[in-house]
Amino acid sequence: MPVYHTEKFIEFPHGAFDCHRYDFSIKDHAFIVLFSTVDIQDRDYHSMRSEEVGFLIPGDCYDVKFDRLENFNSGDYFTPPAKGKCSKDITR
């Protein structure tokens, strides 16, 4: 069962955009979810992102990132946890 560490999303500036963060944990594992607006004003970036997803991304769309809090704090994004430190026992 998740434990929610914030009652509301934490809003913070990132360049020209406002991003939103939510922190929670499952057992002893802390996680973070980040929401950020997809920049459709930068044509090259918009084209690249649209190609990634296979359709033209409209305005008011968000990227959603989910990661372990320790990865976010260290800058080692999406790094798997050390062996034996997973949030789910997969050795059954």
PDB file of N, CA, C and O in Angstrom, chain B, residues numbered from 101:
ATOM      1  N   MET B 101       0.842  -1.179   0.000  1.00  0.00           N
ATOM      2  CA  MET B 101       0.000   0.000   0.000  1.00  0.00           C
ATOM      3  C   MET B 101       0.887   1.242   0.000  1.00  0.00           C
ATOM      4  O   MET B 101       1.789   1.353   0.830  1.00  0.00           O
ATOM      5  N   PRO B 102       0.645   2.175  -0.916  1.00  0.00           N
ATOM      6  CA  PRO B 102       1.472   3.384  -0.954  1.00  0.00           C
ATOM      7  C   PRO B 102       1.215   4.309   0.231  1.00  0.00           C
ATOM      8  O   PRO B 102       0.113   4.358   0.777  1.00  0.00           O
ATOM      9  N   VAL B 103       2.245   5.029   0.609  1.00  0.00           N
ATOM     10  CA  VAL B 103       2.143   6.094   1.602  1.00  0.00           C
ATOM     11  C   VAL B 103       2.383   7.392   0.849  1.00  0.00           C
ATOM     12  O   VAL B 103       3.418   7.554   0.202  1.00  0.00           O
ATOM     13  N   TYR B 104       1.427   8.322   0.929  1.00  0.00           N
ATOM     14  CA  TYR B 104       1.516   9.588   0.208  1.00  0.00           C
ATOM     15  C   TYR B 104       2.203  10.618   1.095  1.00  0.00           C
ATOM     16  O   TYR B 104       1.783  10.848   2.229  1.00  0.00           O
ATOM     17  N   HIS B 105       3.261  11.237   0.576  1.00  0.00           N
ATOM     18  CA  HIS B 105       4.052  12.178   1.370  1.00  0.00           C
ATOM     19  C   HIS B 105       3.649  13.627   1.164  1.00  0.00           C
ATOM     20  O   HIS B 105       4.099  14.504   1.901  1.00  0.00           O
ATOM     21  N   THR B 106       2.820  13.886   0.189  1.00  0.00           N
ATOM     22  CA  THR B 106       2.340  15.243  -0.055  1.00  0.00           C
ATOM     23  C   THR B 106       0.840  15.191  -0.273  1.00  0.00           C
ATOM     24  O   THR B 106       0.326  14.241  -0.864  1.00  0.00           O
ATOM     25  N   GLU B 107       0.138  16.206   0.200  1.00  0.00           N
ATOM     26  CA  GLU B 107      -1.307  16.261  -0.007  1.00  0.00           C
ATOM     27  C   GLU B 107      -1.651  16.804  -1.384  1.00  0.00           C
ATOM     28  O   GLU B 107      -2.682  16.457  -1.960  1.00  0.00           O
ATOM     29  N   LYS B 108      -0.779  17.658  -1.906  1.00  0.00           N
ATOM     30  CA  LYS B 108      -0.988  18.265  -3.216  1.00  0.00           C
ATOM     31  C   LYS B 108       0.298  18.133  -4.016  1.00  0.00           C
ATOM     32  O   LYS B 108       1.354  17.817  -3.469  1.00  0.00           O
ATOM     33  N   PHE B 109       0.197  18.377  -5.307  1.00  0.00           N
ATOM     34  CA  PHE B 109       1.399  18.412  -6.134  1.00  0.00           C
ATOM     35  C   PHE B 109       2.243  19.619  -5.749  1.00  0.00           C
ATOM     36  O   PHE B 109       1.710  20.689  -5.452  1.00  0.00           O
ATOM     37  N   ILE B 110       3.546  19.446  -5.755  1.00  0.00           N
ATOM     38  CA  ILE B 110       4.486  20.536  -5.505  1.00  0.00           C
ATOM     39  C   ILE B 110       4.806  21.158  -6.856  1.00  0.00           C
ATOM     40  O   ILE B 110       5.274  20.470  -7.763  1.00  0.00           O
ATOM     41  N   GLU B 111       4.557  22.453  -6.994  1.00  0.00           N
ATOM     42  CA  GLU B 111       4.822  23.143  -8.255  1.00  0.00           C
ATOM     43  C   GLU B 111       6.180  23.832  -8.176  1.00  0.00           C
ATOM     44  O   GLU B 111       6.514  24.451  -7.166  1.00  0.00           O
ATOM     45  N   PHE B 112       6.960  23.719  -9.254  1.00  0.00           N
ATOM     46  CA  PHE B 112       8.266  24.372  -9.285  1.00  0.00           C
ATOM     47  C   PHE B 112       8.591  24.788 -10.715  1.00  0.00           C
ATOM     48  O   PHE B 112       8.171  24.130 -11.667  1.00  0.00           O
ATOM     49  N   PRO B 113       9.341  25.884 -10.866  1.00  0.00           N
ATOM     50  CA  PRO B 113       9.700  26.341 -12.211  1.00  0.00           C
ATOM     51  C   PRO B 113      10.841  25.503 -12.786  1.00  0.00           C
ATOM     52  O   PRO B 113      11.746  25.076 -12.069  1.00  0.00           O
ATOM     53  N   HIS B 114      10.772  25.284 -14.083  1.00  0.00           N
ATOM     54  CA  HIS B 114      11.848  24.603 -14.811  1.00  0.00           C
ATOM     55  C   HIS B 114      11.964  25.296 -16.164  1.00  0.00           C
ATOM     56  O   HIS B 114      11.211  24.997 -17.091  1.00  0.00           O
ATOM     57  N   GLY B 115      12.898  26.211 -16.267  1.00  0.00           N
ATOM     58  CA  GLY B 115      12.996  27.025 -17.481  1.00  0.00           C
ATOM     59  C   GLY B 115      11.763  27.903 -17.601  1.00  0.00           C
ATOM     60  O   GLY B 115      11.393  28.604 -16.659  1.00  0.00           O
ATOM     61  N   ALA B 116      11.133  27.862 -18.760  1.00  0.00           N
ATOM     62  CA  ALA B 116       9.942  28.681 -19.010  1.00  0.00           C
ATOM     63  C   ALA B 116       8.658  27.998 -18.552  1.00  0.00           C
ATOM     64  O   ALA B 116       7.575  28.562 -18.706  1.00  0.00           O
ATOM     65  N   PHE B 117       8.759  26.803 -17.996  1.00  0.00           N
ATOM     66  CA  PHE B 117       7.572  26.022 -17.660  1.00  0.00           C
ATOM     67  C   PHE B 117       7.458  25.789 -16.155  1.00  0.00           C
ATOM     68  O   PHE B 117       8.453  25.820 -15.431  1.00  0.00           O
ATOM     69  N   ASP B 118       6.244  25.557 -15.705  1.00  0.00           N
ATOM     70  CA  ASP B 118       5.994  25.107 -14.339  1.00  0.00           C
ATOM     71  C   ASP B 118       5.818  23.600 -14.379  1.00  0.00           C
ATOM     72  O   ASP B 118       5.063  23.080 -15.201  1.00  0.00           O
ATOM     73  N   CYS B 119       6.506  22.905 -13.505  1.00  0.00           N
ATOM     74  CA  CYS B 119       6.403  21.453 -13.406  1.00  0.00           C
ATOM     75  C   CYS B 119       5.710  21.104 -12.098  1.00  0.00           C
ATOM     76  O   CYS B 119       5.585  21.942 -11.206  1.00  0.00           O
ATOM     77  N   HIS B 120       5.264  19.868 -11.996  1.00  0.00           N
ATOM     78  CA  HIS B 120       4.561  19.406 -10.803  1.00  0.00           C
ATOM     79  C   HIS B 120       5.164  18.086 -10.349  1.00  0.00           C
ATOM     80  O   HIS B 120       5.487  17.220 -11.163  1.00  0.00           O
ATOM     81  N   ARG B 121       5.309  17.950  -9.044  1.00  0.00           N
ATOM     82  CA  ARG B 121       5.960  16.795  -8.437  1.00  0.00           C
ATOM     83  C   ARG B 121       5.052  16.211  -7.361  1.00  0.00           C
ATOM     84  O   ARG B 121       4.349  16.934  -6.655  1.00  0.00           O
ATOM     85  N   TYR B 122       5.083  14.878  -7.255  1.00  0.00           N
ATOM     86  CA  TYR B 122       4.348  14.190  -6.201  1.00  0.00           C
ATOM     87  C   TYR B 122       5.245  13.089  -5.641  1.00  0.00           C
ATOM     88  O   TYR B 122       5.815  12.308  -6.403  1.00  0.00           O
ATOM     89  N   ASP B 123       5.375  13.021  -4.328  1.00  0.00           N
ATOM     90  CA  ASP B 123       6.234  12.038  -3.664  1.00  0.00           C
ATOM     91  C   ASP B 123       5.381  11.007  -2.923  1.00  0.00           C
ATOM     92  O   ASP B 123       4.371  11.339  -2.304  1.00  0.00           O
ATOM     93  N   PHE B 124       5.814   9.753  -3.004  1.00  0.00           N
ATOM     94  CA  PHE B 124       5.142   8.691  -2.251  1.00  0.00           C
ATOM     95  C   PHE B 124       6.133   7.560  -2.032  1.00  0.00           C
ATOM     96  O   PHE B 124       7.219   7.549  -2.611  1.00  0.00           O
ATOM     97  N   SER B 125       5.751   6.616  -1.195  1.00  0.00           N
ATOM     98  CA  SER B 125       6.611   5.454  -0.978  1.00  0.00           C
ATOM     99  C   SER B 125       5.766   4.195  -0.905  1.00  0.00           C
ATOM    100  O   SER B 125       4.576   4.226  -0.592  1.00  0.00           O
ATOM    101  N   ILE B 126       6.425   3.092  -1.206  1.00  0.00           N
ATOM    102  CA  ILE B 126       5.832   1.764  -1.064  1.00  0.00           C
ATOM    103  C   ILE B 126       6.839   0.966  -0.245  1.00  0.00           C
ATOM    104  O   ILE B 126       7.992   0.796  -0.641  1.00  0.00           O
ATOM    105  N   LYS B 127       6.384   0.487   0.888  1.00  0.00           N
ATOM    106  CA  LYS B 127       7.283  -0.134   1.869  1.00  0.00           C
ATOM    107  C   LYS B 127       8.368   0.880   2.197  1.00  0.00           C
ATOM    108  O   LYS B 127       8.048   2.005   2.581  1.00  0.00           O
ATOM    109  N   ASP B 128       9.632   0.523   2.060  1.00  0.00           N
ATOM    110  CA  ASP B 128      10.729   1.449   2.383  1.00  0.00           C
ATOM    111  C   ASP B 128      11.320   2.105   1.138  1.00  0.00           C
ATOM    112  O   ASP B 128      12.440   2.613   1.179  1.00  0.00           O
ATOM    113  N   HIS B 129      10.580   2.098   0.039  1.00  0.00           N
ATOM    114  CA  HIS B 129      11.088   2.598  -1.235  1.00  0.00           C
ATOM    115  C   HIS B 129      10.383   3.896  -1.610  1.00  0.00           C
ATOM    116  O   HIS B 129       9.170   3.914  -1.821  1.00  0.00           O
ATOM    117  N   ALA B 130      11.155   4.989  -1.693  1.00  0.00           N
ATOM    118  CA  ALA B 130      10.595   6.309  -2.013  1.00  0.00           C
ATOM    119  C   ALA B 130      10.596   6.522  -3.528  1.00  0.00           C
ATOM    120  O   ALA B 130      11.569   6.210  -4.215  1.00  0.00           O
ATOM    121  N   PHE B 131       9.482   7.060  -4.032  1.00  0.00           N
ATOM    122  CA  PHE B 131       9.315   7.310  -5.461  1.00  0.00           C
ATOM    123  C   PHE B 131       8.884   8.746  -5.693  1.00  0.00           C
ATOM    124  O   PHE B 131       8.457   9.444  -4.773  1.00  0.00           O
ATOM    125  N   ILE B 132       9.006   9.174  -6.949  1.00  0.00           N
ATOM    126  CA  ILE B 132       8.602  10.516  -7.350  1.00  0.00           C
ATOM    127  C   ILE B 132       7.908  10.425  -8.715  1.00  0.00           C
ATOM    128  O   ILE B 132       8.299   9.635  -9.574  1.00  0.00           O
ATOM    129  N   VAL B 133       6.883  11.241  -8.891  1.00  0.00           N
ATOM    130  CA  VAL B 133       6.224  11.387 -10.188  1.00  0.00           C
ATOM    131  C   VAL B 133       6.339  12.854 -10.571  1.00  0.00           C
ATOM    132  O   VAL B 133       6.020  13.736  -9.774  1.00  0.00           O
ATOM    133  N   LEU B 134       6.798  13.117 -11.797  1.00  0.00           N
ATOM    134  CA  LEU B 134       6.947  14.481 -12.297  1.00  0.00           C
ATOM    135  C   LEU B 134       6.075  14.677 -13.530  1.00  0.00           C
ATOM    136  O   LEU B 134       6.035  13.826 -14.419  1.00  0.00           O
ATOM    137  N   PHE B 135       5.384  15.797 -13.573  1.00  0.00           N
ATOM    138  CA  PHE B 135       4.586  16.186 -14.732  1.00  0.00           C
ATOM    139  C   PHE B 135       5.182  17.477 -15.275  1.00  0.00           C
ATOM    140  O   PHE B 135       5.377  18.433 -14.525  1.00  0.00           O
ATOM    141  N   SER B 136       5.474  17.512 -16.579  1.00  0.00           N
ATOM    142  CA  SER B 136       5.990  18.740 -17.192  1.00  0.00           C
ATOM    143  C   SER B 136       5.364  18.921 -18.570  1.00  0.00           C
ATOM    144  O   SER B 136       5.143  17.952 -19.296  1.00  0.00           O
ATOM    145  N   THR B 137       5.086  20.157 -18.915  1.00  0.00           N
ATOM    146  CA  THR B 137       4.474  20.477 -20.197  1.00  0.00           C
ATOM    147  C   THR B 137       5.432  20.134 -21.333  1.00  0.00           C
ATOM    148  O   THR B 137       6.630  20.401 -21.245  1.00  0.00           O
ATOM    149  N   VAL B 138       4.897  19.539 -22.404  1.00  0.00           N
ATOM    150  CA  VAL B 138       5.688  19.303 -23.605  1.00  0.00           C
ATOM    151  C   VAL B 138       5.793  20.627 -24.360  1.00  0.00           C
ATOM    152  O   VAL B 138       4.780  21.260 -24.658  1.00  0.00           O
ATOM    153  N   ASP B 139       7.012  21.038 -24.663  1.00  0.00           N
ATOM    154  CA  ASP B 139       7.260  22.312 -25.346  1.00  0.00           C
ATOM    155  C   ASP B 139       6.945  22.167 -26.830  1.00  0.00           C
ATOM    156  O   ASP B 139       7.716  21.562 -27.575  1.00  0.00           O
ATOM    157  N   ILE B 140       5.811  22.723 -27.261  1.00  0.00           N
ATOM    158  CA  ILE B 140       5.471  22.664 -28.681  1.00  0.00           C
ATOM    159  C   ILE B 140       5.908  23.929 -29.418  1.00  0.00           C
ATOM    160  O   ILE B 140       5.739  24.022 -30.633  1.00  0.00           O
ATOM    161  N   GLN B 141       6.463  24.895 -28.703  1.00  0.00           N
ATOM    162  CA  GLN B 141       6.942  26.127 -29.338  1.00  0.00           C
ATOM    163  C   GLN B 141       8.291  25.907 -30.034  1.00  0.00           C
ATOM    164  O   GLN B 141       8.572  26.542 -31.050  1.00  0.00           O
ATOM    165  N   ASP B 142       9.112  25.026 -29.499  1.00  0.00           N
ATOM    166  CA  ASP B 142      10.391  24.681 -30.119  1.00  0.00           C
ATOM    167  C   ASP B 142      10.097  23.643 -31.206  1.00  0.00           C
ATOM    168  O   ASP B 142       9.859  22.476 -30.895  1.00  0.00           O
ATOM    169  N   ARG B 143      10.112  24.049 -32.447  1.00  0.00           N
ATOM    170  CA  ARG B 143       9.673  23.184 -33.558  1.00  0.00           C
ATOM    171  C   ARG B 143      10.497  21.894 -33.673  1.00  0.00           C
ATOM    172  O   ARG B 143       9.937  20.821 -33.898  1.00  0.00           O
ATOM    173  N   ASP B 144      11.810  21.995 -33.522  1.00  0.00           N
ATOM    174  CA  ASP B 144      12.646  20.792 -33.632  1.00  0.00           C
ATOM    175  C   ASP B 144      12.327  19.799 -32.514  1.00  0.00           C
ATOM    176  O   ASP B 144      12.187  18.601 -32.761  1.00  0.00           O
ATOM    177  N   TYR B 145      12.216  20.303 -31.293  1.00  0.00           N
ATOM    178  CA  TYR B 145      11.890  19.441 -30.152  1.00  0.00           C
ATOM    179  C   TYR B 145      10.493  18.839 -30.322  1.00  0.00           C
ATOM    180  O   TYR B 145      10.295  17.646 -30.092  1.00  0.00           O
ATOM    181  N   HIS B 146       9.539  19.660 -30.721  1.00  0.00           N
ATOM    182  CA  HIS B 146       8.168  19.193 -30.920  1.00  0.00           C
ATOM    183  C   HIS B 146       8.126  18.103 -31.991  1.00  0.00           C
ATOM    184  O   HIS B 146       7.439  17.094 -31.825  1.00  0.00           O
ATOM    185  N   SER B 147       8.849  18.300 -33.076  1.00  0.00           N
ATOM    186  CA  SER B 147       8.901  17.308 -34.147  1.00  0.00           C
ATOM    187  C   SER B 147       9.518  16.001 -33.651  1.00  0.00           C
ATOM    188  O   SER B 147       8.998  14.920 -33.928  1.00  0.00           O
ATOM    189  N   MET B 148      10.623  16.105 -32.921  1.00  0.00           N
ATOM    190  CA  MET B 148      11.291  14.919 -32.391  1.00  0.00           C
ATOM    191  C   MET B 148      10.380  14.155 -31.435  1.00  0.00           C
ATOM    192  O   MET B 148      10.278  12.931 -31.519  1.00  0.00           O
ATOM    193  N   ARG B 149       9.718  14.869 -30.527  1.00  0.00           N
ATOM    194  CA  ARG B 149       8.826  14.208 -29.563  1.00  0.00           C
ATOM    195  C   ARG B 149       7.617  13.596 -30.254  1.00  0.00           C
ATOM    196  O   ARG B 149       7.188  12.501 -29.891  1.00  0.00           O
ATOM    197  N   SER B 150       7.059  14.292 -31.252  1.00  0.00           N
ATOM    198  CA  SER B 150       5.917  13.763 -32.004  1.00  0.00           C
ATOM    199  C   SER B 150       6.311  12.487 -32.741  1.00  0.00           C
ATOM    200  O   SER B 150       5.535  11.533 -32.800  1.00  0.00           O
ATOM    201  N   GLU B 151       7.517  12.473 -33.302  1.00  0.00           N
ATOM    202  CA  GLU B 151       7.997  11.277 -33.991  1.00  0.00           C
ATOM    203  C   GLU B 151       8.152  10.117 -33.006  1.00  0.00           C
ATOM    204  O   GLU B 151       7.846   8.974 -33.346  1.00  0.00           O
ATOM    205  N   GLU B 152       8.619  10.399 -31.802  1.00  0.00           N
ATOM    206  CA  GLU B 152       8.778   9.356 -30.771  1.00  0.00           C
ATOM    207  C   GLU B 152       7.465   8.647 -30.477  1.00  0.00           C
ATOM    208  O   GLU B 152       7.427   7.422 -30.365  1.00  0.00           O
ATOM    209  N   VAL B 153       6.382   9.420 -30.351  1.00  0.00           N
ATOM    210  CA  VAL B 153       5.102   8.827 -29.958  1.00  0.00           C
ATOM    211  C   VAL B 153       4.231   8.435 -31.141  1.00  0.00           C
ATOM    212  O   VAL B 153       3.237   7.731 -30.965  1.00  0.00           O
ATOM    213  N   GLY B 154       4.590   8.883 -32.358  1.00  0.00           N
ATOM    214  CA  GLY B 154       3.862   8.460 -33.545  1.00  0.00           C
ATOM    215  C   GLY B 154       2.652   9.302 -33.906  1.00  0.00           C
ATOM    216  O   GLY B 154       1.841   8.887 -34.734  1.00  0.00           O
ATOM    217  N   PHE B 155       2.511  10.472 -33.305  1.00  0.00           N
ATOM    218  CA  PHE B 155       1.425  11.394 -33.666  1.00  0.00           C
ATOM    219  C   PHE B 155       1.846  12.811 -33.308  1.00  0.00           C
ATOM    220  O   PHE B 155       2.758  13.012 -32.506  1.00  0.00           O
ATOM    221  N   LEU B 156       1.176  13.794 -33.909  1.00  0.00           N
ATOM    222  CA  LEU B 156       1.481  15.193 -33.633  1.00  0.00           C
ATOM    223  C   LEU B 156       0.972  15.545 -32.241  1.00  0.00           C
ATOM    224  O   LEU B 156      -0.232  15.503 -31.988  1.00  0.00           O
ATOM    225  N   ILE B 157       1.871  15.885 -31.351  1.00  0.00           N
ATOM    226  CA  ILE B 157       1.498  16.210 -29.973  1.00  0.00           C
ATOM    227  C   ILE B 157       0.803  17.568 -29.954  1.00  0.00           C
ATOM    228  O   ILE B 157       1.380  18.564 -30.389  1.00  0.00           O
ATOM    229  N   PRO B 158      -0.439  17.616 -29.453  1.00  0.00           N
ATOM    230  CA  PRO B 158      -1.153  18.899 -29.382  1.00  0.00           C
ATOM    231  C   PRO B 158      -0.688  19.724 -28.176  1.00  0.00           C
ATOM    232  O   PRO B 158       0.081  19.243 -27.344  1.00  0.00           O
ATOM    233  N   GLY B 159      -1.158  20.952 -28.097  1.00  0.00           N
ATOM    234  CA  GLY B 159      -0.856  21.794 -26.942  1.00  0.00           C
ATOM    235  C   GLY B 159      -1.451  21.213 -25.674  1.00  0.00           C
ATOM    236  O   GLY B 159      -2.324  20.348 -25.729  1.00  0.00           O
ATOM    237  N   ASP B 160      -0.985  21.682 -24.549  1.00  0.00           N
ATOM    238  CA  ASP B 160      -1.466  21.256 -23.229  1.00  0.00           C
ATOM    239  C   ASP B 160      -1.284  19.766 -22.975  1.00  0.00           C
ATOM    240  O   ASP B 160      -2.137  19.130 -22.355  1.00  0.00           O
ATOM    241  N   CYS B 161      -0.176  19.211 -23.452  1.00  0.00           N
ATOM    242  CA  CYS B 161       0.168  17.818 -23.159  1.00  0.00           C
ATOM    243  C   CYS B 161       1.339  17.798 -22.180  1.00  0.00           C
ATOM    244  O   CYS B 161       2.138  18.733 -22.124  1.00  0.00           O
ATOM    245  N   TYR B 162       1.424  16.731 -21.423  1.00  0.00           N
ATOM    246  CA  TYR B 162       2.440  16.629 -20.381  1.00  0.00           C
ATOM    247  C   TYR B 162       3.272  15.368 -20.540  1.00  0.00           C
ATOM    248  O   TYR B 162       2.780  14.322 -20.963  1.00  0.00           O
ATOM    249  N   ASP B 163       4.552  15.496 -20.188  1.00  0.00           N
ATOM    250  CA  ASP B 163       5.401  14.333 -19.962  1.00  0.00           C
ATOM    251  C   ASP B 163       5.157  13.890 -18.533  1.00  0.00           C
ATOM    252  O   ASP B 163       4.996  14.720 -17.637  1.00  0.00           O
ATOM    253  N   VAL B 164       5.128  12.587 -18.318  1.00  0.00           N
ATOM    254  CA  VAL B 164       4.992  12.043 -16.971  1.00  0.00           C
ATOM    255  C   VAL B 164       6.200  11.146 -16.734  1.00  0.00           C
ATOM    256  O   VAL B 164       6.424  10.186 -17.472  1.00  0.00           O
ATOM    257  N   LYS B 165       6.964  11.456 -15.718  1.00  0.00           N
ATOM    258  CA  LYS B 165       8.155  10.685 -15.366  1.00  0.00           C
ATOM    259  C   LYS B 165       7.944  10.069 -13.986  1.00  0.00           C
ATOM    260  O   LYS B 165       7.423  10.708 -13.072  1.00  0.00           O
ATOM    261  N   PHE B 166       8.359   8.822 -13.861  1.00  0.00           N
ATOM    262  CA  PHE B 166       8.243   8.081 -12.606  1.00  0.00           C
ATOM    263  C   PHE B 166       9.613   7.491 -12.319  1.00  0.00           C
ATOM    264  O   PHE B 166      10.204   6.852 -13.189  1.00  0.00           O
ATOM    265  N   ASP B 167      10.119   7.693 -11.126  1.00  0.00           N
ATOM    266  CA  ASP B 167      11.442   7.166 -10.799  1.00  0.00           C
ATOM    267  C   ASP B 167      11.576   7.027  -9.288  1.00  0.00           C
ATOM    268  O   ASP B 167      10.738   7.503  -8.521  1.00  0.00           O
ATOM    269  N   ARG B 168      12.640   6.369  -8.888  1.00  0.00           N
ATOM    270  CA  ARG B 168      12.972   6.274  -7.469  1.00  0.00           C
ATOM    271  C   ARG B 168      13.502   7.631  -7.025  1.00  0.00           C
ATOM    272  O   ARG B 168      14.242   8.277  -7.767  1.00  0.00           O
ATOM    273  N   LEU B 169      13.136   8.067  -5.836  1.00  0.00           N
ATOM    274  CA  LEU B 169      13.557   9.372  -5.333  1.00  0.00           C
ATOM    275  C   LEU B 169      15.079   9.483  -5.264  1.00  0.00           C
ATOM    276  O   LEU B 169      15.634  10.540  -5.562  1.00  0.00           O
ATOM    277  N   GLU B 170      15.757   8.409  -4.875  1.00  0.00           N
ATOM    278  CA  GLU B 170      17.224   8.457  -4.796  1.00  0.00           C
ATOM    279  C   GLU B 170      17.849   8.717  -6.171  1.00  0.00           C
ATOM    280  O   GLU B 170      18.879   9.385  -6.253  1.00  0.00           O
ATOM    281  N   ASN B 171      17.254   8.210  -7.242  1.00  0.00           N
ATOM    282  CA  ASN B 171      17.760   8.491  -8.590  1.00  0.00           C
ATOM    283  C   ASN B 171      17.570   9.960  -8.944  1.00  0.00           C
ATOM    284  O   ASN B 171      18.462  10.593  -9.509  1.00  0.00           O
ATOM    285  N   PHE B 172      16.405  10.494  -8.609  1.00  0.00           N
ATOM    286  CA  PHE B 172      16.114  11.904  -8.896  1.00  0.00           C
ATOM    287  C   PHE B 172      17.091  12.812  -8.156  1.00  0.00           C
ATOM    288  O   PHE B 172      17.622  13.759  -8.736  1.00  0.00           O
ATOM    289  N   ASN B 173      17.325  12.528  -6.889  1.00  0.00           N
ATOM    290  CA  ASN B 173      18.222  13.362  -6.076  1.00  0.00           C
ATOM    291  C   ASN B 173      19.679  13.273  -6.530  1.00  0.00           C
ATOM    292  O   ASN B 173      20.421  14.250  -6.423  1.00  0.00           O
ATOM    293  N   SER B 174      20.092  12.114  -7.032  1.00  0.00           N
ATOM    294  CA  SER B 174      21.489  11.933  -7.449  1.00  0.00           C
ATOM    295  C   SER B 174      21.726  12.310  -8.907  1.00  0.00           C
ATOM    296  O   SER B 174      22.869  12.502  -9.322  1.00  0.00           O
ATOM    297  N   GLY B 175      20.648  12.417  -9.687  1.00  0.00           N
ATOM    298  CA  GLY B 175      20.794  12.700 -11.118  1.00  0.00           C
ATOM    299  C   GLY B 175      21.013  11.452 -11.954  1.00  0.00           C
ATOM    300  O   GLY B 175      21.216  11.552 -13.164  1.00  0.00           O
ATOM    301  N   ASP B 176      20.977  10.273 -11.334  1.00  0.00           N
ATOM    302  CA  ASP B 176      21.129   9.000 -12.051  1.00  0.00           C
ATOM    303  C   ASP B 176      19.748   8.463 -12.428  1.00  0.00           C
ATOM    304  O   ASP B 176      19.323   7.422 -11.929  1.00  0.00           O
ATOM    305  N   TYR B 177      19.059   9.175 -13.303  1.00  0.00           N
ATOM    306  CA  TYR B 177      17.670   8.882 -13.630  1.00  0.00           C
ATOM    307  C   TYR B 177      17.486   7.476 -14.196  1.00  0.00           C
ATOM    308  O   TYR B 177      18.263   7.012 -15.030  1.00  0.00           O
ATOM    309  N   PHE B 178      16.443   6.819 -13.721  1.00  0.00           N
ATOM    310  CA  PHE B 178      15.974   5.521 -14.195  1.00  0.00           C
ATOM    311  C   PHE B 178      16.983   4.394 -13.978  1.00  0.00           C
ATOM    312  O   PHE B 178      16.922   3.368 -14.657  1.00  0.00           O
ATOM    313  N   THR B 179      17.909   4.577 -13.040  1.00  0.00           N
ATOM    314  CA  THR B 179      18.864   3.528 -12.706  1.00  0.00           C
ATOM    315  C   THR B 179      18.157   2.469 -11.870  1.00  0.00           C
ATOM    316  O   THR B 179      17.497   2.804 -10.886  1.00  0.00           O
ATOM    317  N   PRO B 180      18.285   1.190 -12.245  1.00  0.00           N
ATOM    318  CA  PRO B 180      17.636   0.150 -11.444  1.00  0.00           C
ATOM    319  C   PRO B 180      18.244   0.086 -10.044  1.00  0.00           C
ATOM    320  O   PRO B 180      19.403   0.454  -9.857  1.00  0.00           O
ATOM    321  N   PRO B 181      17.477  -0.373  -9.067  1.00  0.00           N
ATOM    322  CA  PRO B 181      18.018  -0.504  -7.713  1.00  0.00           C
ATOM    323  C   PRO B 181      19.058  -1.623  -7.667  1.00  0.00           C
ATOM    324  O   PRO B 181      19.096  -2.499  -8.531  1.00  0.00           O
ATOM    325  N   ALA B 182      19.884  -1.571  -6.653  1.00  0.00           N
ATOM    326  CA  ALA B 182      20.884  -2.625  -6.458  1.00  0.00           C
ATOM    327  C   ALA B 182      20.184  -3.964  -6.253  1.00  0.00           C
ATOM    328  O   ALA B 182      19.059  -4.015  -5.758  1.00  0.00           O
ATOM    329  N   LYS B 183      20.848  -5.032  -6.633  1.00  0.00           N
ATOM    330  CA  LYS B 183      20.282  -6.372  -6.478  1.00  0.00           C
ATOM    331  C   LYS B 183      19.885  -6.602  -5.023  1.00  0.00           C
ATOM    332  O   LYS B 183      20.662  -6.328  -4.108  1.00  0.00           O
ATOM    333  N   GLY B 184      18.682  -7.104  -4.820  1.00  0.00           N
ATOM    334  CA  GLY B 184      18.184  -7.361  -3.476  1.00  0.00           C
ATOM    335  C   GLY B 184      17.491  -6.175  -2.836  1.00  0.00           C
ATOM    336  O   GLY B 184      17.001  -6.282  -1.712  1.00  0.00           O
ATOM    337  N   LYS B 185      17.441  -5.032  -3.536  1.00  0.00           N
ATOM    338  CA  LYS B 185      16.795  -3.841  -2.984  1.00  0.00           C
ATOM    339  C   LYS B 185      15.581  -3.432  -3.812  1.00  0.00           C
ATOM    340  O   LYS B 185      15.228  -2.254  -3.865  1.00  0.00           O
ATOM    341  N   CYS B 186      14.954  -4.393  -4.447  1.00  0.00           N
ATOM    342  CA  CYS B 186      13.756  -4.117  -5.246  1.00  0.00           C
ATOM    343  C   CYS B 186      12.552  -3.966  -4.331  1.00  0.00           C
ATOM    344  O   CYS B 186      12.537  -4.474  -3.210  1.00  0.00           O
ATOM    345  N   SER B 187      11.542  -3.256  -4.829  1.00  0.00           N
ATOM    346  CA  SER B 187      10.331  -3.082  -4.033  1.00  0.00           C
ATOM    347  C   SER B 187       9.445  -4.316  -4.102  1.00  0.00           C
ATOM    348  O   SER B 187       8.485  -4.432  -3.342  1.00  0.00           O
ATOM    349  N   LYS B 188       9.754  -5.231  -4.997  1.00  0.00           N
ATOM    350  CA  LYS B 188       8.955  -6.449  -5.127  1.00  0.00           C
ATOM    351  C   LYS B 188       9.899  -7.647  -5.091  1.00  0.00           C
ATOM    352  O   LYS B 188      10.928  -7.652  -5.766  1.00  0.00           O
ATOM    353  N   ASP B 189       9.556  -8.638  -4.320  1.00  0.00           N
ATOM    354  CA  ASP B 189      10.380  -9.842  -4.239  1.00  0.00           C
ATOM    355  C   ASP B 189      10.143 -10.668  -5.494  1.00  0.00           C
ATOM    356  O   ASP B 189       9.054 -11.209  -5.688  1.00  0.00           O
ATOM    357  N   ILE B 190      11.157 -10.769  -6.345  1.00  0.00           N
ATOM    358  CA  ILE B 190      10.993 -11.510  -7.596  1.00  0.00           C
ATOM    359  C   ILE B 190      11.704 -12.861  -7.549  1.00  0.00           C
ATOM    360  O   ILE B 190      11.887 -13.498  -8.587  1.00  0.00           O
ATOM    361  N   THR B 191      12.097 -13.295  -6.380  1.00  0.00           N
ATOM    362  CA  THR B 191      12.834 -14.556  -6.259  1.00  0.00           C
ATOM    363  C   THR B 191      11.930 -15.729  -5.926  1.00  0.00           C
ATOM    364  O   THR B 191      12.423 -16.826  -5.661  1.00  0.00           O
ATOM    365  N   ARG B 192      10.636 -15.527  -5.935  1.00  0.00           N
ATOM    366  CA  ARG B 192       9.725 -16.623  -5.555  1.00  0.00           C
ATOM    367  C   ARG B 192       9.710 -17.720  -6.571  1.00  0.00           C
ATOM    368  O   ARG B 192       8.998 -18.709  -6.400  1.00  0.00           O
TER     369      ARG B 192
END
